Amino acid sequence: MSESFAAITVALISTIGVVLVGLMQLFKKEARENARVNHEDHAIVQQQLRMIFKSVGRVDDKLEKHLDQHTEGTTSGKTLKRNP
């Protein structure tokens, strides 16, 4: 019985310690500042990823149009219709 009681006591002490450390971190000015900076960094990265996504979409459209011209031929005489 004493071994199980000791295990429960250790678990409770550990849990209380983790909660106390978490609360201390919550009220530290540095932790709040780091959270704000992290949020701002994420916003910047998200904006950059949106720009990259739009650029890739435009390149994809241009490439698709160019490949279609090669496949179907153009009226400018620069490419000929491909034989299957």
C-alpha positions in Angstrom: 0.0 0.0 0.0 2.8 2.4 0.8 4.4 2.0 -2.7 1.1 3.0 -4.4 0.7 5.9 -2.0 4.2 7.1 -2.8 3.5 6.9 -6.5 0.4 8.9 -6.1 2.1 11.5 -3.9 4.9 11.9 -6.5 2.4 12.3 -9.3 0.5 15.0 -7.3 3.6 16.9 -6.5 4.8 16.8 -10.1 1.4 18.0 -11.4 1.2 20.8 -8.9 4.8 21.8 -9.8 3.9 21.9 -13.5 0.8 24.0 -12.9 2.8 26.5 -10.8 5.5 26.8 -13.4 2.9 27.3 -16.1 1.2 30.1 -14.1 4.6 31.8 -13.4 5.3 31.7 -17.2 1.9 33.1 -17.9 2.5 36.2 -15.8 6.1 36.8 -17.0 6.4 39.9 -19.2 9.0 38.2 -21.5 6.6 35.3 -22.2 3.8 37.6 -23.2 6.2 39.6 -25.4 7.5 36.5 -27.1 3.9 35.3 -27.7 3.1 38.7 -29.4 6.3 38.6 -31.5 5.5 35.0 -32.5 2.0 36.0 -33.6 3.4 38.8 -35.7 5.9 36.5 -37.3 3.2 34.0 -38.2 1.2 36.7 -39.8 4.1 37.8 -42.0 4.8 34.3 -43.1 1.2 33.7 -43.9 1.1 36.8 -46.0 4.2 35.7 -47.9 2.8 32.2 -48.5 -0.3 33.8 -50.0 1.8 35.8 -52.4 3.8 32.7 -53.4 0.5 30.8 -53.9 -0.8 33.5 -56.3 2.5 33.6 -58.2 2.5 29.9 -58.7 -1.1 30.0 -59.9 -0.1 32.7 -62.5 2.9 30.7 -63.7 0.8 27.6 -63.9 -1.8 29.4 -66.1 0.9 30.8 -68.4 2.6 27.4 -68.7 -0.6 25.6 -69.4 -1.4 28.2 -72.2 2.0 27.8 -73.7 1.8 24.1 -73.7 -1.6 24.2 -75.3 -0.2 26.4 -78.1 2.5 23.8 -78.8 0.0 21.0 -78.8 -2.6 22.7 -80.9 -0.5 24.9 -83.0 -0.8 28.7 -83.4 -1.9 31.0 -86.2 1.4 32.9 -86.1 3.2 30.1 -87.9 5.8 29.6 -85.2 4.6 26.2 -84.2 3.0 23.4 -86.1 0.3 21.1 -85.0 1.9 18.0 -83.4 1.2 14.7 -85.2 -0.1 12.0 -82.7 
